[in-house]
Amino acid sequence: MNGVTHDLLVLGSGIAGLRAAVEVARVSKGELDIAIVSKVQLMRSHSVCAEGGTAAMMRPEEGDSFELHAWDTVRGSDFLADQNVVQRFVEEMPQEILQLEHWGIPWSRRPDGRIDQRAFGGHSFNRAVFAADKTGFFEMQTLYDTLQKYASVTRYDECYVTSILVGDNSFQGVTVWDLVSGEFFVIRAKALVIATGGACRMFGFTTYSLTATGDGLAMAYRAGLPIKDMEFVQFHPTGLIPSGILITEAARGEGGYLRNNKGERFMEKYAPERKETAPRDIVSRSEMTEIEEGRGFPGPDGLDYLHIDLRHLGAAKINERLPLIREVAIKLAFIDPIDEPIPIRPAAHYFMGGIHVDIDGATPIQGIWAAGEAACVSLHGANRLGSNSTAECLLWGKITGEKAAKFALEQKALASVSEERVRQEEALIFDQYRHQSGEEDAYVIREELQSAMDRQVGVFRTGPELEKALEKIRELKERMKSVRVKDESRVYNTNLLNILEVANLLDIAEAIVAGGIVRTESRGSHSRRDFPQRDDVNWGKHTLAYYTPEGPRLDYSPVTITMWKPVERKY
Ligand SMILES: Cc1cc2nc3c(=O)[nH]c(=O)nc-3n(C[C@H](O)[C@H](O)[C@H](O)COP(=O)(O)OP(=O)(O)OC[C@H]3O[C@@H](n4cnc5c(N)ncnc54)[C@H](O)[C@@H]3O)c2cc1C
């Protein structure tokens, strides 16, 4: 068995993974030998795409408060967020903003030199700290630069983790396929932080990178960890037509208008007070209603779209505050937003659910923590507020880094790994798809999955449509047994890589749809036409999905309510 050992393994090099690695290095003062594994080049993680900002309460003297940020988050979550988690988040976030400032991030500034903040959906104060509209890029750069100070870090870039090894409810190691050399090996470590991001690529129209295939979620799920609140998938109101690339919410935060084919600012009808800066679930539903009632523009893919209009902001503001949006619109939609409105429609954007963790990011398996979009610490409940995610990645990157480091420092020995188990995994990866009979094509299966998710598991859902989607997913899982890999090499075999990713997407999609069928209410992003009301008595609880070969086994856990009882959401 090929293998290497480290003290602590960070799986994923997005904002959550890099922040965790920096914290491990800081806390252990170089004593722990850290590995960071990423299936892409470290700086190509989806986090570099984050655009609009990172939320934190920075201005008590101007009227913001921890209580207000917490209330916005809880109300935005449609009362499914754990309120003790929200409280910790709002109180500890300002320090993260200052920490990044001390590490050198170029936050955008007010004329007096102080850190600027902009409006974001569902926040009742301008609370998003930002670096133009390239916030994630600068956060990644800053964390990466900071990491260079520490000698105790080994990077495994372009290495694909295929499974998480667990024995006696404790972490043992991971199996890794080095995409560049083709080698298959084990990394053993005392502790693991999973920071593998989301799985939005199960949808066709999405703002996400091709790499967001839910590998970490699927591996954790198959290793016995429950995944929580998976039915809650966020649709961002402004995905660019036709690619789905994100037009940041900051475009509305800076004053952009949403318009229908009559030129009307339709959000005035649906959210009279907040209008375009209402939370994303509400804006996305309003857009779909406008489209369904015939007030959209005919789209190139047969589906209608709407406009986001920035023209009244003027060239100077667009160039200073939204340079990336202008560049993206010009290059990908051939439209200059200074002169013309941008075509948009809701696009799959974020998973509120993830690996079930406690308030410190600890999973139920000893030695494993999870942070960032892959985790569900229950900060966002049924609907996340924009700019709260990069914030969560920073804060729970730090928290899990610290906790995992302390655990690894106390742990004397590495757990052993069964050679037989590793041989089985290697055979499963490299032989199974070569020896299967049948001629199924994984790319066709992926397309059919995306089409089912787009059509039947979108902004509005119904029981019969969800049932149809589940049936489709199960059919596709069956057909995966007849998928053949066309490229037989072990070196940079993207064909085999994509097959493994599609298998992961299918497992996670099944959990999303199964949870959504049973949840007979509408809450946040889970909007059932057949059950339009929120039902706090029966459904004020988290969904937990446990892997079984026959499909997910569902269970439930209570929501922690410490401050506010559920009330009607009005914006
Ligand atoms: C276009 C866009 C704009 C956004 N803008 C904002 C914003 O302005 N504000 C905000 O708060 N949020 C924003 N978000 C959401 C936010 O950026 C993400 O939720 C967050 O960056 C996720 O970070 P992460 O560290 O959890 O994971 P990611 O950055 O997605 O990183 C995942 C990592 O896991 C690795 N990985 C995954 N699977 C494997 C495997 N099998 N083996 C090895 N490595 C693996 C990947 O290589 C990668 O390094 C935006 C999202 C998008 C898509």
The ligand as an SDF file (V2000), in Angstrom:
LIG
                    3D

 53 58  0  0  0  0  0  0  0  0999 V2000
  -19.8750   33.0470   -8.4580 C   0  0  0  0  0  0  0  0  0  0  0  0
  -20.0290   33.0090   -6.9690 C   0  0  0  0  0  0  0  0  0  0  0  0
  -20.0060   34.1880   -6.2460 C   0  0  0  0  0  0  0  0  0  0  0  0
  -20.1680   34.1730   -4.8750 C   0  0  0  0  0  0  0  0  0  0  0  0
  -20.1230   35.3590   -4.1900 N   0  0  0  0  0  0  0  0  0  0  0  0
  -20.2260   35.3440   -2.8350 C   0  0  0  0  0  0  0  0  0  0  0  0
  -20.1070   36.5580   -2.0870 C   0  0  0  0  0  0  0  0  0  0  0  0
  -19.8830   37.6340   -2.6200 O   0  0  0  0  0  0  0  0  0  0  0  0
  -20.2380   36.4930   -0.7440 N   0  0  0  0  0  0  0  0  0  0  0  0
  -20.4660   35.3100   -0.0880 C   0  0  0  0  0  0  0  0  0  0  0  0
  -20.5550   35.3300    1.1320 O   0  0  0  0  0  0  0  0  0  0  0  0
  -20.5590   34.1520   -0.7690 N   0  0  0  0  0  0  0  0  0  0  0  0
  -20.4450   34.1380   -2.1220 C   0  0  0  0  0  0  0  0  0  0  0  0
  -20.5360   32.9480   -2.8160 N   0  0  0  0  0  0  0  0  0  0  0  0
  -20.5970   31.6930   -2.0550 C   0  0  0  0  0  0  0  0  0  0  0  0
  -19.2110   31.3890   -1.5170 C   0  0  0  0  0  0  0  0  0  0  0  0
  -18.2390   31.9140   -2.3760 O   0  0  0  0  0  0  0  0  0  0  0  0
  -18.9700   29.8840   -1.3660 C   0  0  0  0  0  0  0  0  0  0  0  0
  -19.9970   29.3160   -0.5960 O   0  0  0  0  0  0  0  0  0  0  0  0
  -17.6320   29.6280   -0.6760 C   0  0  0  0  0  0  0  0  0  0  0  0
  -16.5900   30.3100   -1.3290 O   0  0  0  0  0  0  0  0  0  0  0  0
  -17.3340   28.1370   -0.6080 C   0  0  0  0  0  0  0  0  0  0  0  0
  -16.0240   28.0020   -0.1140 O   0  0  0  0  0  0  0  0  0  0  0  0
  -15.4750   26.6240    0.4440 P   0  0  0  0  0  0  0  0  0  0  0  0
  -14.1430   26.9280    1.0160 O   0  0  0  0  0  0  0  0  0  0  0  0
  -16.4870   25.9990    1.3160 O   0  0  0  0  0  0  0  0  0  0  0  0
  -15.3500   25.6990   -0.8550 O   0  0  0  0  0  0  0  0  0  0  0  0
  -14.7190   25.9560   -2.3500 P   0  0  0  0  0  0  0  0  0  0  0  0
  -14.1360   27.2940   -2.5150 O   0  0  0  0  0  0  0  0  0  0  0  0
  -15.7870   25.5350   -3.3070 O   0  0  0  0  0  0  0  0  0  0  0  0
  -13.5530   24.9190   -2.3800 O   0  0  0  0  0  0  0  0  0  0  0  0
  -13.7300   23.5220   -2.4210 C   0  0  0  0  0  0  0  0  0  0  0  0
  -12.3800   22.8540   -2.3910 C   0  0  0  0  0  0  0  0  0  0  0  0
  -12.5110   21.4570   -2.2210 O   0  0  0  0  0  0  0  0  0  0  0  0
  -11.6680   20.7810   -3.1300 C   0  0  0  0  0  0  0  0  0  0  0  0
  -12.2520   19.4600   -3.4070 N   0  0  0  0  0  0  0  0  0  0  0  0
  -13.5450   19.1550   -3.6300 C   0  0  0  0  0  0  0  0  0  0  0  0
  -13.6780   17.8360   -3.8560 N   0  0  0  0  0  0  0  0  0  0  0  0
  -12.4510   17.2960   -3.7580 C   0  0  0  0  0  0  0  0  0  0  0  0
  -11.9430   15.9720   -3.8940 C   0  0  0  0  0  0  0  0  0  0  0  0
  -12.7120   14.9350   -4.1750 N   0  0  0  0  0  0  0  0  0  0  0  0
  -10.6140   15.7840   -3.7390 N   0  0  0  0  0  0  0  0  0  0  0  0
   -9.7870   16.8270   -3.4850 C   0  0  0  0  0  0  0  0  0  0  0  0
  -10.2200   18.0920   -3.3410 N   0  0  0  0  0  0  0  0  0  0  0  0
  -11.5370   18.3140   -3.4740 C   0  0  0  0  0  0  0  0  0  0  0  0
  -11.6190   21.6860   -4.3420 C   0  0  0  0  0  0  0  0  0  0  0  0
  -10.4880   21.4120   -5.1250 O   0  0  0  0  0  0  0  0  0  0  0  0
  -11.5590   23.0530   -3.6640 C   0  0  0  0  0  0  0  0  0  0  0  0
  -10.2400   23.3470   -3.3060 O   0  0  0  0  0  0  0  0  0  0  0  0
  -20.3690   32.9460   -4.1980 C   0  0  0  0  0  0  0  0  0  0  0  0
  -20.3730   31.7550   -4.9180 C   0  0  0  0  0  0  0  0  0  0  0  0
  -20.2170   31.7900   -6.2930 C   0  0  0  0  0  0  0  0  0  0  0  0
  -20.2780   30.5020   -7.0540 C   0  0  0  0  0  0  0  0  0  0  0  0
  1  2  1  0
  2  3  1  0
  2 52  2  0
  3  4  2  0
  4  5  1  0
  4 50  1  0
  5  6  2  0
  6  7  1  0
  6 13  1  0
  7  8  2  0
  7  9  1  0
  9 10  1  0
 10 11  2  0
 10 12  1  0
 12 13  2  0
 13 14  1  0
 14 15  1  0
 14 50  1  0
 15 16  1  0
 16 17  1  0
 16 18  1  0
 18 19  1  0
 18 20  1  0
 20 21  1  0
 20 22  1  0
 22 23  1  0
 23 24  1  0
 24 25  2  0
 24 26  1  0
 24 27  1  0
 27 28  1  0
 28 29  2  0
 28 30  1  0
 28 31  1  0
 31 32  1  0
 32 33  1  0
 33 34  1  0
 33 48  1  0
 34 35  1  0
 35 36  1  0
 35 46  1  0
 36 37  1  0
 36 45  1  0
 37 38  2  0
 38 39  1  0
 39 40  1  0
 39 45  2  0
 40 41  1  0
 40 42  2  0
 42 43  1  0
 43 44  2  0
 44 45  1  0
 46 47  1  0
 46 48  1  0
 48 49  1  0
 50 51  2  0
 51 52  1  0
 52 53  1  0
M  END
$$$$
